[in-house]
Amino acid sequence: MLPPILANLRIPVVASPMFIVSGPELVIAQCKAGIVGSFPALNAREKDGEPVQLEAWLTRISEELDRHNQANPDRPAAPFAVNQIVHRSNARLERDIEICHRHKVPIWITSLGARPEVNAAAHDCGGIALHDIINNTFAKKAIEKGADGLIAVAAGAGGHAGPQSPFALIQEIREWFDGPLLLSGAIATGRAVLAAQVMGADLAYIGSPFIATEEANAQPDYKRMIVDSGAMDIVTTSLFTGVSGNYLAQSIKNSGLDPDNLDRADASSMNFGMTSVKAWSQIWGAGQGIGAVHDVVPAGALVDRLAGEYAAAKAAVAAM
């Protein structure tokens, strides 16, 4: 059974937090359209001496969604989520947890390590904690450490993708876990959202299609590359972060590298400091579902498309 905060979305979709791409404009548009919008806390970066960007982002998102809800009581905005990278190289984690706790962030998404203290902070301010995992072993550890729900990151997902088929991953988790379960991996249509539910997930976790939206903080060339590419244009490599991930082959070529001959890196090379961010800012992540993206549109229009396709898919299945 879903917690109330996830139970009344327009369609069962959480927009995934994307490196650089997800910011206040995109999150607000996603929430107003009726799905959970999210961003990584580390996307909010300020220079030395400047006001804390994360504070400003959370204030803006909360205030704009409050205004929307007051003006539209019949179609309130969906809640938003903040992603915390809990890897040891994230020197900001403790500060960002305190800020999110103080702002009463409703949904916390944790990545690259399950930490009981982060889950406790989410619960203490009335929120829920969802942890992303790539296999059943990590799933069990996350729940043992206090996560409320799981995000199963399967093969084909953008960014840090898992290696397993969504059929296998969802099946193994559902043998023992009946709580909130999201599925990530090449989901780019309303039909795919319904398929995720039929497999056993409660909600779909969608990222790459939102790169090609007007509100996304992505370079025009990045958005166009999403539109012009398909599954065959995705390369899987651990070189850029130390964790296996999916990236656009053309962006790797544009950076002077051969996508067919990339070195490997192990987890010890993971670094979420500013130096690492600058080093790979032109290497663009994407999932294998981008063949369904045909134009750059407002985020609300993308959600409209997904909602229409989802309704049509349900009707088609019911008629079988």
C-alpha positions in Angstrom: 0.0 0.0 0.0 1.3 3.4 -1.0 1.8 6.2 1.6 -0.7 9.0 1.2 1.9 11.3 -0.3 2.3 9.0 -3.3 -1.2 7.8 -3.6 -3.0 10.7 -5.4 -0.8 11.6 -8.3 -2.3 12.3 -11.7 -0.4 9.3 -13.1 1.9 7.0 -11.1 5.2 8.7 -12.0 8.1 10.2 -10.1 10.5 12.3 -12.2 14.0 11.2 -11.4 16.6 13.7 -10.2 19.1 14.3 -12.9 22.7 15.6 -12.7 22.8 19.4 -13.7 19.5 19.0 -15.6 17.0 19.1 -12.7 16.4 22.5 -11.1 13.6 24.5 -9.7 12.0 25.4 -13.0 11.7 21.7 -14.0 10.6 20.5 -10.6 7.9 23.1 -10.3 6.6 22.3 -13.8 6.5 18.6 -13.1 4.7 19.0 -9.8 2.1 21.4 -11.3 1.5 18.8 -14.0 0.7 16.2 -11.4 3.8 14.0 -11.0 6.5 14.1 -8.3 9.3 16.4 -9.4 12.8 16.0 -8.0 16.3 17.4 -8.0 19.7 16.3 -6.6 20.7 18.5 -3.7 24.2 18.8 -5.2 22.8 20.5 -8.3 22.3 23.6 -6.0 25.8 25.0 -5.9 26.9 28.4 -4.8 30.3 30.1 -5.0 32.2 31.0 -1.8 30.5 33.9 0.0 27.2 33.6 -1.8 23.9 32.6 -0.2 23.2 28.9 0.1 21.6 27.9 -3.2 19.8 24.9 -1.7 18.0 27.2 0.7 16.8 29.4 -2.1 15.7 26.5 -4.3 13.6 24.9 -1.5 12.0 28.2 -0.6 11.1 29.0 -4.2 9.7 25.5 -4.9 7.6 25.5 -1.8 6.2 29.0 -2.3 5.4 28.5 -6.0 3.6 25.2 -5.3 1.7 26.8 -2.4 0.5 29.6 -4.7 -0.5 27.1 -7.3 -2.5 25.1 -4.8 -4.3 28.1 -3.5 -5.3 29.1 -7.0 -6.2 25.6 -8.1 -7.8 23.7 -5.2 -9.3 21.2 -7.6 -6.0 20.2 -9.1 -3.2 20.7 -6.5 0.4 20.1 -7.3 2.1 16.9 -6.6 4.8 16.8 -3.9 8.5 17.3 -4.6 11.5 15.2 -3.7 15.2 15.9 -3.1 17.9 13.4 -3.9 20.9 13.0 -1.5 24.1 11.4 -2.7 25.3 9.7 0.5 28.6 8.6 -0.8 31.6 9.5 1.4 32.9 12.0 -1.2 29.9 14.2 -0.7 31.3 16.7 1.9 28.0 18.6 1.9 25.8 15.8 3.0 25.4 16.8 6.7 24.7 20.4 5.8 22.2 19.5 3.1 20.4 17.0 5.4 20.0 19.8 8.0 18.6 22.2 5.4 16.1 19.6 4.0 15.0 18.7 7.5 14.4 22.3 8.3 12.4 22.9 5.1 10.4 19.7 5.8 11.1 18.1 2.4 8.3 15.6 1.9 10.1 13.0 -0.1 13.8 12.1 0.3 15.6 10.0 -2.4 19.0 8.5 -1.4 21.6 7.1 -3.7 25.0 5.4 -3.5 24.7 4.0 0.0 21.9 3.4 2.6 22.4 5.6 5.7 20.0 5.2 8.7 20.6 8.8 9.9 19.4 10.2 6.6 16.2 8.1 6.8 15.8 9.2 10.4 16.0 12.8 9.4 13.4 12.3 6.7 11.0 10.7 9.2 11.6 13.3 11.8 10.3 16.1 9.6 7.4 14.1 8.4 8.8 12.9 5.1 9.4 9.5 3.5 12.7 8.0 2.3 13.1 6.1 -1.0 16.4 4.4 -1.8 17.6 3.5 -5.2 19.1 0.1 -5.7 20.4 -2.1 -8.5 19.9 -5.6 -7.0 18.0 -7.5 -4.4 20.8 -7.6 -1.9 21.1 -3.8 -1.8 17.3 -3.6 -1.6 17.2 -5.7 1.6 20.0 -3.6 3.2 18.1 -0.4 2.4 14.9 -1.6 4.1 16.9 -2.9 7.1 18.4 0.6 7.5 15.0 2.3 7.6 14.1 3.2 4.0 10.3 3.4 3.4 10.5 2.4 -0.2 12.7 1.3 -3.1 13.6 2.5 -6.5 14.7 -0.4 -8.7 17.1 0.9 -11.2 17.2 -1.7 -14.0 19.1 -2.1 -17.2 18.6 0.7 -19.7 18.2 3.5 -17.1 19.9 6.8 -17.7 22.9 7.8 -15.5 23.9 5.1 -12.9 22.0 2.1 -14.4 21.8 -1.4 -13.0 22.7 -4.5 -15.1 19.5 -6.5 -14.4 16.3 -7.0 -16.4 13.4 -5.2 -14.8 11.5 -8.5 -14.8 14.1 -10.2 -12.7 14.7 -7.3 -10.4 11.0 -6.5 -9.6 10.2 -10.2 -9.3 12.9 -10.9 -6.6 12.0 -7.8 -4.6 8.3 -8.5 -4.6 8.9 -11.9 -3.1 9.6 -10.3 0.3 8.7 -6.6 0.0 5.2 -5.2 -0.2 6.0 -1.5 0.3 6.4 1.3 -2.2 8.4 0.1 -5.2 9.4 2.3 -8.1 10.9 1.1 -11.4 13.5 2.9 -13.4 14.9 1.9 -16.8 13.9 3.0 -20.4 10.4 4.1 -19.4 9.4 6.9 -21.8 5.7 6.2 -22.6 2.4 5.9 -20.8 2.3 2.3 -22.0 5.6 1.6 -20.3 4.3 3.1 -17.1 1.4 0.7 -17.1 3.8 -2.2 -17.9 5.9 -1.3 -14.8 2.8 -1.6 -12.7 1.8 -4.9 -14.3 5.3 -6.2 -13.4 4.7 -5.3 -9.8 6.0 -1.8 -9.4 3.8 0.9 -7.9 5.2 3.8 -9.8 7.5 4.5 -12.8 10.6 6.6 -12.3 11.3 8.6 -15.4 14.3 10.8 -16.2 15.7 11.1 -19.7 12.5 12.2 -21.6 12.5 15.3 -19.3 15.9 16.4 -20.5 14.2 17.4 -23.8 11.8 19.8 -22.1 11.9 23.6 -22.1 12.3 23.8 -18.3 15.3 21.4 -18.2 18.7 23.0 -17.3 20.3 21.3 -20.3 22.2 22.8 -23.2 20.3 23.1 -26.4 22.7 20.6 -28.0 22.0 18.1 -25.2 18.2 18.4 -25.7 18.6 18.0 -29.5 20.8 15.0 -29.1 18.1 13.3 -26.9 15.6 14.0 -29.7 17.9 12.7 -32.4 19.1 9.5 -30.6 17.8 6.1 -29.8 18.7 3.0 -27.8 21.6 2.2 -30.1 23.2 5.5 -29.3 23.6 4.7 -25.6 27.0 3.6 -24.2 27.4 1.9 -20.8 30.7 2.7 -19.0 32.1 3.2 -15.5 34.8 5.6 -16.6 33.2 8.9 -15.7 32.0 8.2 -12.1 33.4 4.8 -11.1 29.9 3.3 -11.3 28.4 1.8 -14.4 26.2 4.3 -16.2 24.5 5.0 -19.6 25.6 8.0 -21.7 25.1 9.4 -25.2 27.8 8.1 -27.5 27.9 11.3 -29.5 28.7 13.4 -26.4 31.6 11.1 -25.6 32.9 11.5 -29.2 32.5 15.3 -28.9 34.7 15.2 -25.8 37.5 13.6 -27.8 37.0 10.0 -26.6 36.2 6.8 -28.5 32.9 5.4 -27.0 33.9 2.0 -28.3 37.2 2.0 -26.5 36.8 3.4 -23.0 38.8 2.6 -20.0 37.1 1.3 -16.9 37.1 2.8 -13.4 36.2 1.3 -10.1 34.1 2.6 -7.2 37.2 4.0 -5.5 37.3 6.8 -8.1 33.8 8.1 -7.2 34.1 11.8 -6.3 31.1 14.1 -6.1 33.1 17.3 -5.4 33.2 20.3 -7.8 36.3 19.1 -9.6 34.7 15.9 -10.8 31.5 17.8 -11.9 33.5 20.1 -14.1 35.6 17.3 -15.6 32.6 15.5 -17.1 30.0 18.2 -17.6 30.0 17.6 -21.3 29.4 13.9 -21.0 25.7 13.6 -21.2 23.7 10.8 -19.5 20.6 9.2 -21.1 18.6 6.0 -20.9 17.6 3.6 -23.6 14.0 4.8 -23.8 14.8 8.1 -25.6 13.7 6.7 -29.0 10.2 7.8 -27.9 11.2 11.4 -27.6 10.6 13.3 -30.8 10.7 17.0 -29.9 11.6 19.5 -27.2 8.3 20.4 -25.4 7.2 22.0 -22.1 7.3 19.5 -19.2 3.6 19.8 -18.8 3.0 18.7 -22.4 5.2 15.7 -21.8 3.2 14.7 -18.8 0.0 15.3 -20.8 1.3 12.8 -23.4 2.2 10.2 -20.8 -1.2 10.6 -19.2 -3.0 10.1 -22.5 -0.9 7.1 -23.4 -1.4 5.6 -19.9 -5.2 5.9 -20.1 -5.3 4.5 -23.6 -3.0 1.5 -22.6 -5.3 0.7 -19.6 -8.3 0.8 -21.8 -6.6 -1.5 -24.4 -5.6 -4.0 -21.7 -9.2 -3.9 -20.2 -10.6 -4.7 -23.6 -8.4 -7.8 -24.2 
